[in-house]
Amino acid sequence: MIHYSRLLAAITIPLAAVCFVLGMSSEASAEPFEMPRRVYTHVPGLSWARSGMISFEKFAGYLGGADVVFLGEYHDDDSTHALQLELLKLLADAHNGGVVLSMEQFERDVQSVVDAYLAGEIDEESFVADGRPWPNYEPHYRPLVEFCRSNGIDVVAANIPRPLASRVAKEGLETVMASLTDEERRWVAESTSA
């Protein structure tokens, strides 16, 4: 079992603890993206957080003291992914590499493939074939994985396998949880709430 004191998680639901809004668009841009130096934040209930514009550096500084950071994203938005990479770099630097990147883009049953790639035991072609990343891996998630690989940062494959997710969508969470085999139970959270 993996235990970490710092975790950087990239998730897609916009109900995250922290949400970035940087002029999101529904179309990916072929133009190079320049990192904005100001970020809009809205984090209710935290004493340091006020809705409004703050510098990116100040925002990253606030997050540096957190044990877990959840980032909401639009899967096809270049600016979101550039921001994730910039933030990962800043947090890794602030914590001497002591961060972990958890990604829903990889399913839990391919953790050994992710680990083998990060350790240099398999090449990228094998990693992509056996790791089953999302179709937009190359432009949006590869930079995060490659940064982690180059800097000895662990990546956690955090999503349940697609067949289980499909069953939940069709049958409902309670039905699926009640009927899991021992093998399937390895790939889901010990407890769930929705």
Number of C-alpha atoms within 10 A of each C-alpha: 2 4 6 10 10 20 21 23 22 20 21 16 12 14 11 16 13 16 18 19 15 16 9 15 13 10 9 14 12 7 7 8 12 9 14 12 11 15 21 17 18 17 14 12 8 8 7 9 14 14 10 10 13 15 13 18 14 13 18 17 15 12 16 19 13 12 12 16 19 19 21 21 22 17 18 17 18 22 24 23 21 19 21 23 18 16 20 22 18 18 23 20 13 15 13 10 18 16 26 22 20 19 21 17 23 24 21 21 17 20 16 14 21 24 18 15 21 24 13 11 11 14 11 13 10 13 19 16 10 13 22 15 19 15 10 12 17 11 12 22 20 13 16 20 21 14 15 22 18 11 14 15 18 21 23 24 23 23 20 20 16 12 10 18 16 12 13 15 11 11 11 12 16 10 12 16 18 8 10 14 10 8 8 15 13 13 17 18 11 8 6 9 4 3
